[in-house]
Amino acid sequence: MLCNVVLLRWHGNWMSRERVTCQGGMPGVLDFRKANREHYGNTMQARLLSIKDPQKDLLPVLQYARVLTIKEGGVLIDGVEISTRGVKSKPIQTRQTWWCVTEHEVGFAALERMNARSSSGFNVNDDEEEGLLPAWPR
C-alpha cells in the first residue's frame, strides 16, 4: 500500500506535536506481514519499502507490529524497533509508532488533532462529533 509514514516517537519517546506536524512523512510502500517465525515467533512485522527499489527498507523494521486503528485517511501502527550498536552487543529494543497516511489531505488533518498517546490515537467521541455514526439512544 502506498503511503507517507510519519514517525510519532524518537528513540522510544513521544515527539512534541510541533515536531510531528512539521515532518511531511516518508513516502513508500507499506508491507505488513508475518515475521520470521524462527526469530520472532508468531508475530507481525511492518516495513516501509522504497518505491523505486522494493528490496530497500527506508525505515528500521517494526517487529511485534500491530495495527491500532484504521481511520480518517490513515493507519496507526505500533511496534518495536530492534537495533544494535556493535557486533557483540545485545539488541536495543525501542517502541515506535507510525501514522501511515493513505489519503493525503484527510490523513494529515487527522494528524493535527490526534492524541497518539492514547491507545487508539483518537478521542472516543470523534465519530459522534462528525456525525459519522448515528446517535445512540441514552
C-alpha positions as CSV (number, residue, x, y, z in Angstrom):
1,M,0.0,0.0,0.0
2,L,1.4,3.4,-1.0
3,C,1.5,5.8,2.0
4,N,3.5,8.5,3.8
5,V,4.8,7.3,7.2
6,V,5.0,9.9,10.0
7,L,7.1,8.8,13.0
8,L,5.4,9.7,16.3
9,R,8.3,8.6,18.6
10,W,12.1,9.2,18.6
11,H,14.2,6.7,20.5
12,G,11.1,5.4,22.2
13,N,10.0,8.8,23.5
14,W,6.9,10.7,22.2
15,M,7.8,13.6,20.0
16,S,6.3,17.0,20.5
17,R,3.3,17.9,18.4
18,E,5.3,20.7,16.6
19,R,8.0,18.2,15.6
20,V,5.5,15.6,14.4
21,T,3.4,18.1,12.3
22,C,6.4,19.7,10.7
23,Q,7.6,16.5,9.1
24,G,5.9,15.6,5.8
25,G,6.2,11.9,6.2
26,M,8.4,9.5,4.3
27,P,6.7,8.2,1.1
28,G,7.0,4.5,0.4
29,V,5.2,1.1,0.2
30,L,3.9,-0.3,3.5
31,D,4.5,-4.0,3.8
32,F,2.7,-5.6,6.8
33,R,3.2,-9.4,7.1
34,K,4.1,-12.3,9.4
35,A,7.6,-12.0,10.9
36,N,10.3,-14.8,10.6
37,R,8.8,-17.4,13.0
38,E,12.3,-18.8,14.0
39,H,13.4,-15.4,15.4
40,Y,10.2,-13.6,16.5
41,G,7.6,-16.3,17.0
42,N,4.0,-15.9,15.7
43,T,4.1,-12.1,15.3
44,M,3.8,-9.5,12.6
45,Q,6.3,-7.0,11.2
46,A,5.8,-3.7,9.3
47,R,8.3,-2.4,6.8
48,L,8.4,0.8,4.7
49,L,9.9,-0.1,1.3
50,S,11.3,2.2,-1.3
51,I,9.0,2.8,-4.3
52,K,11.9,2.6,-6.8
53,D,13.7,-0.4,-5.1
54,P,11.2,-2.7,-3.3
55,Q,14.1,-4.6,-1.6
56,K,15.3,-1.5,0.3
57,D,13.9,-0.5,3.7
58,L,13.5,3.2,4.2
59,L,12.9,2.9,8.0
60,P,14.0,0.3,10.6
61,V,11.7,-2.7,10.5
62,L,8.9,-2.7,13.2
63,Q,8.8,-6.1,14.9
64,Y,5.9,-7.2,17.0
65,A,3.8,-4.8,15.0
66,R,0.1,-4.3,15.5
67,V,-2.5,-2.1,13.8
68,L,-4.1,0.1,16.5
69,T,-6.7,1.8,14.2
70,I,-7.6,2.4,10.6
71,K,-9.3,5.7,10.5
72,E,-9.6,9.0,8.7
73,G,-7.1,8.6,5.8
74,G,-4.5,6.6,7.7
75,V,-3.4,3.6,9.7
76,L,-1.9,3.8,13.2
77,I,0.7,1.1,13.7
78,D,2.7,0.3,16.9
79,G,5.7,-1.9,17.3
80,V,9.3,-2.3,18.4
81,E,12.4,-1.2,16.5
82,I,15.3,-3.6,17.1
83,S,18.9,-2.2,16.6
84,T,22.4,-3.0,17.7
85,R,25.4,-0.8,18.4
86,G,28.1,-3.3,17.7
87,V,28.8,-6.8,16.7
88,K,28.7,-8.4,20.2
89,S,26.2,-6.0,21.8
90,K,22.7,-7.0,22.8
91,P,19.9,-5.7,20.6
92,I,18.3,-2.5,21.7
93,Q,14.5,-2.5,21.6
94,T,12.7,0.8,21.4
95,R,8.9,1.4,21.0
96,Q,7.9,3.1,17.8
97,T,4.5,4.3,16.5
98,W,3.8,5.1,12.8
99,W,0.9,7.1,11.4
100,C,0.7,5.8,7.8
101,V,-1.2,8.4,5.7
102,T,-3.0,6.9,2.8
103,E,-5.3,9.9,1.9
104,H,-3.1,13.0,2.0
105,E,-5.4,15.8,3.0
106,V,-7.7,13.8,5.3
107,G,-4.7,11.9,6.9
108,F,-2.7,15.0,7.7
109,A,-5.8,16.8,9.0
110,A,-6.4,13.9,11.4
111,L,-2.7,14.0,12.5
112,E,-3.2,17.7,13.5
113,R,-5.9,16.8,16.1
114,M,-4.7,13.2,17.0
115,N,-3.8,12.3,20.6
116,A,-1.3,9.5,19.7
117,R,-0.5,8.8,23.4
118,S,-4.0,7.2,23.9
119,S,-4.4,3.5,23.0
120,S,-6.0,4.2,19.6
121,G,-4.7,7.7,18.8
122,F,-8.1,9.2,18.7
123,N,-10.7,10.6,21.1
124,V,-13.6,8.2,21.7
125,N,-16.1,10.9,20.8
126,D,-14.6,11.7,17.4
127,D,-17.2,9.7,15.5
128,E,-20.2,11.3,17.3
129,E,-18.8,14.9,16.7
130,E,-18.5,14.4,13.0
131,G,-21.9,12.7,12.6
132,L,-20.4,9.5,11.1
133,L,-22.3,7.2,13.4
134,P,-25.9,7.5,14.4
135,A,-26.7,8.9,17.8
136,W,-27.2,6.1,20.3
137,P,-30.3,6.1,22.5
138,R,-29.5,7.1,26.0
